[in-house]
Amino acid sequence: MRGPLRIREAHDPPWTAGPRALSCARAAPALCGASILLVAVLLLLVVSTAGATPVTRASVDGHQSLRARDVLGILAADEGSVFDPAEVSAGVDSLVAFLADLGRPFAHVSVSWDSTAAGVVVAVSIDEGPEVKLDDLTFCGVDTPVPDEFVRRLKLRSGSHLTRRSLLGDIEALLSAYADDGRPFAQVVLPAAVWLGDEEGLTGRVEVSEGTATWFGDVVVAGNDATREHVIVREAGLERGEPFSLSRLSRVRPRLEGLAFLDGVEEPVVAVDPVTGEATVGVAVTEGAASRISGAIGFSGGPDASDELTVIADIELGNIAGTGRAASATWERIRENQTEIAFAYTEPWFLGAPVDVGVAGSQSVRDTFYTTTEAELLVTARLGDRTRLTWSFGAERYVPGAAHESTSRSFKTAFAATYDGTDAPWNPMAGTRLRASIEYADKRVADEGRDESSGTFAAEAEQFFRLRMSQVLALRARVEALVSTEEDVPFHELLVLGGARSLRGYREEQFRGTRTALGSIEYRLLLGRRSRAIVFVDAGYWYREGPNFAKDMKLGCGIGLRGDTRLGTISIDYGLGEGDDLLDGKLHAGLIREF
């Protein structure tokens, strides 16, 4: 049997420099002081010159797994480099460890050097020893065998190199598997030695002690005054009596941080009863304002500014009676002859299941042109902590303002999927957001007695990149497509583009088509948890088929600001479209007051 071996040899440099004994007893004080200063300067020059001695020649012998220049690079002893014995000594340790990772645990490295008038000559001698691979490493349970599915997670296999890094990685994976299977106190006992067989194969035995079987007990919440405790407990996602799982416990904080009515969540703490194995989980939360009133004004510059004023008023109730129920109402004046009102209500965890059920309605009035009224039912299923699937069913009624047009009624159904993988809801610094939806509508034109149908597809992606401590690059892309059996799609059914929520620098819903695309690049300087300054560039494309065929591509750019004040959170965006002068931009200002 042979054990791991590492030999490092290094010689002291042949030169030494030290202060010579000086005697100033008979010298005058000034002369003695000057002599000491002169000698000190000379010594400093000698040491500096010695420390800057170059390597004039370097040779490597016995290397097989590495190139000579790679060996000299690790040792910091390349020809022309400044020779430093301390760096060479540290490099020998690094080289031995590197060779061990290549399956050469018995490598022997020695370095010698000699001084010449021109510099230092370095000679490196390597005996790599046999290449050793893993023959068999057995993980054995002290009380019960290690489950096969746990062993399949390990990366060490017969024929691979056994290194400290690979072994520790497998042990971490094994302990994580036990911690997710109700055994958070499992322990691994490393072998005191491994055996090297005749065919240079390592064998060893690792013992695993399962520890006490643990299960989730009560979840205790602290810091909640307005929110009922069972609301936070159910959102935590831990069921009493289920086996302890470290991964499920690690998801508690992100799940709760996603709730709009919580401002902060501490990492959960766990207390385990050593007799019963019951794990009591404690969660400390900080409640925030769950409801808000917001308003926004959009102003377009130029000669027609009086006709381009947008006003939005919105109220949201996010935690009604501390139950997590939510409701909202919105009024919008998009332009002088167009207003919209909308409302929504959501019942979370319907009948105790991880499903939210909601209703929504809206009405849009465009002066004497038309009125549309819509109502729908929404069912949202929670898949994990970040994914939501929504099915909706609704009806829409269209009433034209002109007598020669026909009233129509549509029934719609849609499916949507959303994923939020960002690290913060307000000012994310990293992560991805995805959304995709598909809708089908069946329409009956009453006066004409004909049936029509249409389908709409939409997809959107956002990606956030952290540039520096408080700088973020935000990318956004969105595409929409409408397919209809009608050759001339009605104006109110066309897809819209333009405004503060899509193509900035242009009026709200300025462009309409059967195809739209939007791309945005935004630089963000984060000023606080909810505050930031931005610079953006937007690109939009729209296409309308049919008798009124049209298509175009537009660019917009501008600046913006989000910030917390005593009045609430303010937002200001100023965008310029193509051909706009500096004073012809579109201004969007908003205020959010939480309570």
C-alpha positions as CSV (number, residue, x, y, z in Angstrom):
1,M,0.0,0.0,0.0
2,R,1.2,3.5,-0.9
3,G,-0.2,6.7,0.5
4,P,-0.3,10.2,-0.9
5,L,3.1,11.7,-1.1
6,R,4.3,15.2,-1.8
7,I,8.0,16.2,-1.7
8,R,9.1,19.8,-2.1
9,E,12.7,20.8,-2.3
10,A,14.1,24.3,-2.4
11,H,17.5,25.7,-1.7
12,D,18.5,29.0,-0.2
13,P,19.9,31.4,-2.7
14,P,23.7,31.4,-2.8
15,W,23.8,35.1,-2.1
16,T,23.2,36.8,1.3
17,A,23.2,40.4,2.3
18,G,23.4,41.5,5.8
19,P,24.5,44.6,7.7
20,R,28.2,44.7,8.7
21,A,29.0,45.6,12.3
22,L,29.9,49.3,12.6
23,S,31.6,51.1,15.4
24,C,31.0,54.9,15.8
25,A,32.3,55.2,19.3
26,R,35.3,57.4,18.3
27,A,33.5,59.4,15.6
28,A,31.9,62.7,16.0
29,P,28.1,62.5,16.4
30,A,27.4,64.2,13.0
31,L,29.9,62.0,11.2
32,C,28.6,58.9,12.9
33,G,25.0,59.7,11.9
34,A,26.0,60.4,8.3
35,S,27.9,57.1,8.1
36,I,24.9,55.2,9.4
37,L,22.6,56.8,6.8
38,L,25.1,56.1,4.0
39,V,25.5,52.5,4.9
40,A,21.7,52.1,5.2
41,V,21.3,53.5,1.6
42,L,24.0,51.2,0.3
43,L,22.3,48.2,2.0
44,L,18.9,49.2,0.5
45,L,20.5,49.4,-3.0
46,V,22.1,46.0,-2.5
47,V,18.9,44.3,-1.4
48,S,16.9,46.0,-4.2
49,T,19.4,44.9,-6.8
50,A,19.4,41.3,-5.4
51,G,15.6,41.2,-5.4
52,A,15.5,42.2,-9.0
53,T,17.8,39.5,-10.2
54,P,16.4,38.1,-13.5
55,V,16.1,34.4,-14.6
56,T,18.6,34.1,-17.4
57,R,18.0,30.4,-18.1
58,A,15.4,27.8,-16.9
59,S,15.2,24.1,-17.7
60,V,12.5,21.5,-16.9
61,D,13.2,17.8,-16.7
62,G,10.8,14.8,-16.2
63,H,7.5,16.5,-17.2
64,Q,4.9,14.5,-19.0
65,S,1.5,15.9,-18.3
66,L,2.5,19.6,-18.7
67,R,4.5,21.6,-21.1
68,A,7.8,23.1,-19.9
69,R,6.5,26.7,-20.3
70,D,3.4,25.8,-18.3
71,V,5.6,24.5,-15.4
72,L,7.7,27.6,-15.4
73,G,4.6,29.8,-15.5
74,I,3.2,28.1,-12.4
75,L,6.6,28.5,-10.6
76,A,7.0,32.1,-11.8
77,A,10.4,31.2,-13.1
78,D,10.1,32.0,-16.8
79,E,13.3,33.3,-18.5
80,G,13.5,37.0,-18.2
81,S,11.2,37.2,-15.1
82,V,12.4,38.5,-11.8
83,F,13.5,35.7,-9.6
84,D,11.8,35.5,-6.2
85,P,12.5,32.4,-4.0
86,A,9.2,32.9,-2.0
87,E,7.2,32.8,-5.3
88,V,9.0,29.7,-6.5
89,S,8.3,28.0,-3.1
90,A,4.6,28.8,-3.4
91,G,4.7,27.7,-7.0
92,V,6.0,24.3,-6.1
93,D,3.0,23.8,-3.8
94,S,0.6,24.9,-6.6
95,L,2.4,22.6,-9.1
96,V,2.1,19.6,-6.8
97,A,-1.6,20.3,-6.2
98,F,-2.1,20.7,-10.0
99,L,-0.5,17.4,-10.8
100,A,-2.6,15.7,-8.1
101,D,-5.7,17.0,-9.9
102,L,-4.3,15.4,-13.1
103,G,-4.2,12.0,-11.3
104,R,-0.6,12.2,-10.1
105,P,-0.8,12.2,-6.3
106,F,2.7,10.9,-5.8
107,A,4.4,13.6,-7.8
108,H,7.9,14.8,-6.7
109,V,9.0,18.3,-7.6
110,S,12.4,19.8,-6.8
111,V,13.8,23.2,-7.8
112,S,17.5,24.3,-7.6
113,W,19.1,27.5,-8.8
114,D,22.6,29.0,-9.1
115,S,23.7,32.6,-9.3
116,T,25.8,34.0,-12.2
117,A,27.0,37.4,-13.0
118,A,24.1,37.8,-15.4
119,G,21.4,36.4,-13.2
120,V,19.9,33.1,-11.9
121,V,19.9,29.7,-13.6
122,V,16.9,27.6,-12.5
123,A,16.6,23.8,-12.9
124,V,13.3,22.0,-12.3
125,S,13.2,18.3,-11.8
126,I,9.8,16.5,-11.8
127,D,9.0,12.9,-11.0
128,E,5.3,12.6,-11.8
129,G,5.0,9.1,-10.4
130,P,2.2,6.7,-11.6
131,E,-1.1,8.0,-13.0
132,V,-3.6,6.9,-10.4
133,K,-7.3,6.5,-11.1
134,L,-10.2,5.6,-9.0
135,D,-11.0,1.9,-9.0
136,D,-13.8,1.7,-6.4
137,L,-15.1,4.2,-3.8
138,T,-17.9,2.8,-1.8
139,F,-20.4,4.9,0.1
140,C,-21.9,2.7,2.9
141,G,-24.7,3.7,5.3
142,V,-24.0,3.0,9.0
143,D,-27.7,2.0,9.7
144,T,-29.3,1.6,6.3
145,P,-27.8,1.4,2.7
146,V,-27.3,4.6,0.9
147,P,-30.2,5.0,-1.6
148,D,-29.3,4.2,-5.2
149,E,-30.8,7.5,-6.4
150,F,-28.4,9.4,-4.1
151,V,-25.4,7.5,-5.5
152,R,-26.4,8.3,-9.0
153,R,-26.0,12.0,-8.2
154,L,-22.3,11.5,-7.5
155,K,-19.7,12.4,-10.2
156,L,-16.9,10.2,-9.1
157,R,-16.8,7.1,-11.2
158,S,-14.4,4.2,-11.8
159,G,-11.6,5.4,-14.0
160,S,-11.8,9.1,-12.9
161,H,-9.2,10.9,-10.9
162,L,-9.8,11.1,-7.1
163,T,-9.0,14.7,-6.0
164,R,-9.9,16.6,-2.9
165,R,-12.1,18.9,-4.9
166,S,-14.1,16.1,-6.6
167,L,-14.4,14.2,-3.3
168,L,-15.7,17.2,-1.4
169,G,-18.1,18.0,-4.2
170,D,-19.6,14.5,-4.0
171,I,-19.9,14.7,-0.3
172,E,-21.7,18.0,-0.5
173,A,-24.1,16.5,-3.1
174,L,-24.7,13.5,-0.9
175,L,-25.5,15.6,2.2
176,S,-27.8,17.8,0.2
177,A,-29.7,14.7,-1.0
178,Y,-30.1,13.5,2.6
179,A,-31.1,17.0,3.8
180,D,-33.9,17.1,1.1
181,D,-35.1,13.6,2.2
182,G,-35.8,14.5,5.9
183,R,-32.2,13.8,7.2
184,P,-30.6,17.2,7.7
185,F,-28.2,15.8,10.3
186,A,-26.6,13.2,8.1
187,Q,-22.8,12.9,8.5
188,V,-20.1,11.6,6.3
189,V,-16.9,9.9,7.7
190,L,-14.0,10.0,5.3
191,P,-11.7,7.0,5.1
192,A,-8.5,7.3,7.1
193,A,-6.6,5.9,4.1
194,V,-7.2,4.6,0.6
195,W,-5.5,1.6,-1.0
196,L,-3.5,1.6,-4.1
197,G,-3.9,-1.8,-5.9
198,D,-1.4,-3.5,-8.2
199,E,-2.9,-1.9,-11.2
200,E,-2.6,1.6,-9.8
201,G,-6.3,1.8,-8.9
202,L,-7.5,3.5,-5.7
203,T,-10.1,1.9,-3.5
204,G,-11.8,3.3,-0.4
205,R,-14.8,3.2,1.8
206,V,-16.9,6.2,2.9
207,E,-19.3,5.8,5.8
208,V,-22.6,7.7,6.0
209,S,-24.6,8.2,9.2
210,E,-28.2,9.2,8.4
211,G,-29.0,11.0,11.6
212,T,-32.4,11.7,13.1
213,A,-35.4,11.6,10.8
214,T,-36.8,15.2,10.7
215,W,-40.2,16.5,9.6
216,F,-41.8,19.9,9.4
217,G,-43.9,21.0,12.3
218,D,-45.4,24.5,12.9
219,V,-44.5,27.6,11.1
220,V,-44.3,30.5,13.5
221,V,-44.6,34.0,12.1
222,A,-43.4,37.2,13.8
223,G,-43.8,40.9,12.7
224,N,-47.3,40.6,11.1
225,D,-49.8,43.0,12.5
226,A,-52.3,43.5,9.7
227,T,-51.8,40.2,7.8
228,R,-53.4,37.1,9.3
229,E,-50.8,34.5,10.2
230,H,-52.4,31.6,8.2
231,V,-52.0,33.8,5.1
232,I,-48.2,33.9,5.4
233,V,-48.0,30.3,6.5
234,R,-49.8,29.0,3.4
235,E,-47.6,31.2,1.2
236,A,-44.5,29.7,2.8
237,G,-45.4,26.4,1.2
238,L,-44.4,24.1,4.1
239,E,-46.9,21.4,5.0
240,R,-47.0,20.1,8.6
241,G,-46.0,16.5,8.8
242,E,-44.1,16.3,5.5
243,P,-40.4,15.3,5.6
244,F,-37.9,18.0,6.2
245,S,-36.4,19.4,2.9
246,L,-33.6,21.9,2.9
247,S,-34.4,23.0,-0.7
248,R,-38.1,23.6,0.2
249,L,-36.9,25.6,3.3
250,S,-34.5,27.7,1.1
251,R,-37.5,28.7,-1.1
252,V,-39.6,30.1,1.8
253,R,-37.9,33.5,1.8
254,P,-38.2,34.1,-2.0
255,R,-41.8,33.0,-2.0
256,L,-42.7,35.5,0.8
257,E,-40.6,38.3,-0.7
258,G,-42.9,38.1,-3.8
259,L,-45.9,39.2,-1.8
260,A,-46.8,42.8,-2.4
261,F,-47.8,43.4,1.2
262,L,-44.5,42.4,2.8
263,D,-41.6,44.8,2.7
264,G,-38.9,42.4,4.1
265,V,-38.4,38.8,5.1
266,E,-35.6,37.4,7.2
267,E,-34.0,34.0,6.6
268,P,-36.1,31.2,8.3
269,V,-34.7,29.8,11.5
270,V,-35.3,26.1,12.5
271,A,-35.5,24.5,15.9
272,V,-35.5,20.7,15.9
273,D,-36.8,18.5,18.8
274,P,-34.0,15.8,19.2
275,V,-36.5,13.3,20.5
276,T,-39.4,13.5,18.0
277,G,-37.5,15.1,15.1
278,E,-40.2,17.9,14.7
279,A,-38.7,21.0,13.0
280,T,-40.4,24.3,14.0
281,V,-39.8,27.0,11.5
282,G,-39.7,30.6,12.5
283,V,-40.1,33.4,10.0
284,A,-39.8,37.1,10.8
285,V,-41.4,39.5,8.3
286,T,-41.8,43.3,7.9
287,E,-45.1,44.4,6.6
288,G,-45.4,47.1,4.0
289,A,-48.1,49.2,2.4
290,A,-50.4,46.8,0.7
291,S,-52.6,49.3,-1.1
292,R,-51.9,52.3,-3.3
293,I,-53.4,55.1,-5.2
294,S,-51.6,56.2,-8.3
295,G,-52.0,58.8,-11.0
296,A,-50.2,59.6,-14.2
297,I,-50.3,62.4,-16.8
298,G,-48.9,62.2,-20.3
299,F,-48.3,65.3,-22.3
300,S,-47.3,65.6,-26.0
301,G,-45.4,68.6,-27.1
302,G,-45.9,70.4,-30.4
303,P,-48.7,72.5,-32.0
304,D,-51.4,69.8,-31.2
305,A,-50.4,69.4,-27.5
306,S,-53.9,70.4,-26.3
307,D,-55.4,67.4,-28.1
308,E,-52.8,64.9,-26.7
309,L,-53.3,64.8,-22.9
310,T,-53.4,61.4,-21.2
311,V,-54.6,61.0,-17.6
312,I,-54.7,57.8,-15.6
313,A,-56.1,57.3,-12.1
314,D,-55.8,53.9,-10.4
315,I,-56.5,52.4,-7.0
316,E,-55.3,49.0,-5.8
317,L,-56.2,47.2,-2.6
318,G,-53.6,44.5,-2.1
319,N,-54.4,42.8,1.2
320,I,-58.0,43.3,2.0
321,A,-58.7,42.6,5.7
322,G,-55.3,40.9,6.0
323,T,-56.4,37.9,3.8
324,G,-54.3,38.5,0.7
325,R,-57.4,39.3,-1.4
326,A,-56.8,42.0,-4.0
327,A,-59.0,44.4,-6.0
328,S,-58.3,47.3,-8.4
329,A,-60.1,50.0,-10.3
330,T,-58.7,52.2,-13.2
331,W,-59.8,55.2,-15.1
332,E,-58.0,56.4,-18.2
333,R,-58.4,59.3,-20.5
334,I,-56.2,58.3,-23.4
335,R,-57.0,61.3,-25.4
336,E,-59.8,63.9,-25.6
337,N,-62.3,61.5,-27.3
338,Q,-61.4,58.2,-25.6
339,T,-61.8,57.0,-22.0
340,E,-61.6,53.6,-20.4
341,I,-62.6,52.2,-17.0
342,A,-61.6,48.8,-15.6
343,F,-61.9,46.8,-12.4
344,A,-60.6,43.5,-11.1
345,Y,-60.9,41.2,-8.1
346,T,-58.8,38.2,-7.1
347,E,-59.5,35.5,-4.5
348,P,-56.2,33.8,-3.6
349,W,-55.9,30.1,-2.7
350,F,-59.5,29.3,-3.8
351,L,-60.9,26.5,-1.7
352,G,-57.5,26.0,-0.1
353,A,-55.7,25.0,-3.3
354,P,-52.7,26.9,-4.8
355,V,-55.1,28.5,-7.4
356,D,-56.2,32.1,-7.6
357,V,-59.6,32.9,-9.1
358,G,-60.5,36.4,-10.3
359,V,-63.0,38.4,-12.3
360,A,-62.3,41.5,-14.4
361,G,-64.3,44.0,-16.4
362,S,-63.7,47.0,-18.6
363,Q,-65.4,49.5,-20.8
364,S,-63.9,51.7,-23.5
365,V,-65.7,54.7,-25.0
366,R,-64.4,56.4,-28.1
367,D,-66.7,59.4,-28.3
368,T,-69.2,58.8,-31.1
369,F,-67.2,56.1,-32.8
370,Y,-67.8,53.0,-30.6
371,T,-68.2,51.6,-27.1
372,T,-66.8,48.2,-26.1
373,T,-67.7,46.4,-22.9
374,E,-65.8,43.3,-21.7
375,A,-65.9,40.9,-18.7
376,E,-63.9,37.8,-18.0
377,L,-63.1,35.0,-15.5
378,L,-59.5,34.2,-14.7
379,V,-58.0,31.1,-13.0
380,T,-54.3,31.2,-12.2
381,A,-52.4,28.1,-11.1
382,R,-49.1,28.4,-9.2
383,L,-46.3,26.1,-10.5
384,G,-43.4,26.5,-8.1
385,D,-42.3,29.9,-6.8
386,R,-41.8,31.7,-10.1
387,T,-44.2,30.3,-12.7
388,R,-47.9,31.0,-13.2
389,L,-50.4,29.5,-15.7
390,T,-53.6,31.4,-16.3
391,W,-56.7,30.4,-18.2
392,S,-59.4,33.0,-18.9
393,F,-62.8,33.0,-20.4
394,G,-64.8,36.1,-21.3
395,A,-67.2,38.0,-23.5
396,E,-67.0,41.4,-25.3
397,R,-69.8,43.5,-26.8
398,Y,-69.1,46.1,-29.4
399,V,-71.6,48.9,-30.0
400,P,-70.8,51.2,-33.0
401,G,-71.6,54.9,-32.9
402,A,-72.6,55.0,-36.6
403,A,-76.0,53.7,-37.7
404,H,-74.6,51.9,-40.7
405,E,-72.3,49.7,-38.6
406,S,-73.3,46.5,-36.9
407,T,-73.2,45.5,-33.2
408,S,-71.1,42.4,-32.5
409,R,-70.6,40.0,-29.6
410,S,-67.4,38.0,-29.0
411,F,-66.6,35.1,-26.8
412,K,-62.9,34.8,-25.9
413,T,-60.7,32.2,-24.2
414,A,-57.0,32.5,-23.5
415,F,-54.0,30.8,-22.0
416,A,-51.0,32.6,-20.6
417,A,-47.8,31.6,-18.9
418,T,-45.5,33.9,-16.9
419,Y,-42.1,33.3,-15.3
420,D,-40.3,35.7,-13.0
421,G,-36.7,34.8,-12.3
422,T,-35.5,38.2,-11.2
423,D,-33.8,38.9,-7.9
424,A,-36.1,41.8,-6.8
425,P,-39.6,43.0,-7.7
426,W,-38.9,46.7,-8.0
427,N,-35.3,47.2,-9.1
428,P,-34.0,43.8,-10.3
429,M,-30.3,43.6,-10.9
430,A,-30.2,40.2,-12.5
431,G,-32.6,37.6,-13.9
432,T,-35.2,36.9,-16.5
433,R,-38.9,37.6,-17.0
434,L,-40.9,35.7,-19.6
435,R,-44.5,35.9,-20.7
436,A,-46.4,34.2,-23.5
437,S,-50.1,34.1,-24.3
438,I,-52.5,32.8,-26.9
439,E,-56.1,33.9,-27.3
440,Y,-59.0,32.7,-29.5
441,A,-62.1,34.8,-30.1
442,D,-65.4,33.8,-31.8
443,K,-67.4,36.8,-33.0
444,R,-71.0,37.1,-34.1
445,V,-71.9,40.2,-36.2
446,A,-75.6,40.6,-35.2
447,D,-77.1,42.8,-38.0
448,E,-75.2,41.0,-40.8
449,G,-75.8,37.5,-39.4
450,R,-72.2,36.4,-40.0
451,D,-69.6,34.6,-37.8
452,E,-65.9,35.5,-37.6
453,S,-63.0,34.3,-35.6
454,S,-59.5,35.5,-34.7
455,G,-56.4,34.4,-32.8
456,T,-53.8,36.5,-31.1
457,F,-50.3,35.4,-30.0
458,A,-48.0,37.4,-27.8
459,A,-44.5,36.8,-26.3
460,E,-42.3,39.0,-24.2
461,A,-38.9,38.6,-22.6
462,E,-36.9,40.8,-20.2
463,Q,-33.3,40.3,-19.2
464,F,-31.4,42.2,-16.6
465,F,-27.6,42.4,-16.4
466,R,-25.6,43.8,-13.4
467,L,-22.8,46.0,-14.8
468,R,-21.5,47.4,-11.5
469,M,-22.6,47.8,-7.9
470,S,-25.6,50.0,-8.8
471,Q,-25.7,49.9,-12.6
472,V,-28.0,47.6,-14.6
473,L,-28.6,47.0,-18.3
474,A,-32.2,46.1,-19.0
475,L,-33.2,44.5,-22.3
476,R,-36.8,43.9,-23.4
477,A,-38.3,42.3,-26.5
478,R,-42.0,41.8,-27.4
479,V,-43.9,40.5,-30.4
480,E,-47.6,40.2,-31.1
481,A,-49.5,38.8,-34.0
482,L,-53.3,38.8,-34.9
483,V,-54.8,36.4,-37.4
484,S,-58.5,37.0,-38.4
485,T,-61.0,35.6,-40.9
486,E,-62.0,39.2,-41.6
487,E,-60.2,40.8,-44.5
488,D,-60.5,44.2,-42.8
489,V,-60.0,43.9,-39.1
490,P,-62.1,46.4,-37.1
491,F,-60.1,49.4,-35.7
492,H,-60.8,48.5,-32.0
493,E,-59.5,44.9,-32.4
494,L,-56.1,45.9,-33.9
495,L,-52.9,45.6,-31.8
496,V,-51.6,48.9,-30.4
497,L,-48.1,50.3,-30.2
498,G,-46.9,53.6,-28.7
499,G,-46.9,55.3,-25.3
500,A,-45.2,55.1,-21.9
501,R,-45.8,51.3,-21.6
502,S,-44.5,50.4,-25.0
503,L,-42.8,52.6,-27.6
504,R,-41.8,55.7,-25.7
505,G,-41.5,59.0,-27.5
506,Y,-44.9,58.5,-29.2
507,R,-48.5,59.1,-28.3
508,E,-50.6,56.4,-26.5
509,E,-51.8,53.8,-29.0
510,Q,-50.5,55.9,-31.9
511,F,-49.9,52.9,-34.2
512,R,-52.3,50.0,-34.8
513,G,-51.7,46.9,-36.8
514,T,-52.0,43.1,-37.1
515,R,-48.3,42.6,-36.3
516,T,-46.2,44.6,-33.8
517,A,-42.7,44.2,-32.4
518,L,-40.9,46.1,-29.7
519,G,-37.3,46.2,-28.6
520,S,-35.8,48.2,-25.8
521,I,-32.4,48.9,-24.3
522,E,-32.4,50.7,-20.9
523,Y,-29.4,51.7,-18.8
524,R,-30.4,52.1,-15.1
525,L,-28.5,53.8,-12.3
526,L,-30.1,52.5,-9.1
527,L,-30.5,55.2,-6.5
528,G,-32.4,53.1,-3.9
529,R,-34.7,50.1,-3.4
530,R,-37.4,51.7,-5.6
531,S,-35.4,54.6,-7.1
532,R,-33.5,54.8,-10.4
533,A,-32.4,57.1,-13.2
534,I,-32.7,55.7,-16.7
535,V,-31.6,56.3,-20.3
536,F,-33.5,54.3,-22.9
537,V,-33.7,53.6,-26.6
538,D,-36.8,51.9,-28.0
539,A,-37.5,50.4,-31.5
540,G,-40.9,49.6,-32.6
541,Y,-42.3,47.9,-35.8
542,W,-46.0,47.6,-36.9
543,Y,-47.7,46.0,-39.9
544,R,-51.3,46.1,-40.9
545,E,-52.6,43.9,-43.7
546,G,-55.8,44.2,-45.6
547,P,-57.4,47.0,-47.7
548,N,-55.7,49.7,-45.5
549,F,-52.2,48.1,-45.7
550,A,-49.5,49.9,-43.9
551,K,-46.2,49.2,-42.1
552,D,-43.4,51.2,-40.5
553,M,-40.6,51.2,-38.1
554,K,-40.0,53.8,-35.4
555,L,-37.2,54.7,-33.0
556,G,-37.6,56.5,-29.7
557,C,-35.2,57.6,-27.0
558,G,-35.2,59.6,-23.8
559,I,-34.5,59.7,-20.1
560,G,-36.5,59.0,-17.0
561,L,-36.5,59.0,-13.2
562,R,-38.1,56.9,-10.4
563,G,-37.8,58.1,-6.8
564,D,-39.3,57.9,-3.4
565,T,-40.5,61.1,-1.8
566,R,-42.7,62.0,1.2
567,L,-45.7,62.2,-1.1
568,G,-45.0,58.8,-2.6
569,T,-43.1,57.3,-5.5
570,I,-42.8,59.6,-8.5
571,S,-42.0,58.7,-12.0
572,I,-41.0,60.9,-14.9
573,D,-40.2,59.9,-18.5
574,Y,-39.4,62.2,-21.3
575,G,-39.2,60.6,-24.8
576,L,-38.4,61.8,-28.2
577,G,-39.6,60.2,-31.4
578,E,-38.2,60.4,-34.9
579,G,-38.1,64.0,-36.2
580,D,-38.9,65.5,-32.8
581,D,-37.2,68.7,-31.6
582,L,-36.0,68.8,-28.0
583,L,-39.3,70.5,-26.9
584,D,-41.6,68.3,-29.0
585,G,-41.1,65.2,-26.7
586,K,-43.7,63.2,-24.9
587,L,-43.7,63.7,-21.1
588,H,-45.2,61.1,-18.7
589,A,-45.3,61.9,-15.0
590,G,-46.8,59.7,-12.3
591,L,-47.3,59.5,-8.6
592,I,-47.9,56.4,-6.5
593,R,-49.1,56.8,-2.9
594,E,-49.2,53.7,-0.8
595,F,-51.2,53.1,2.3
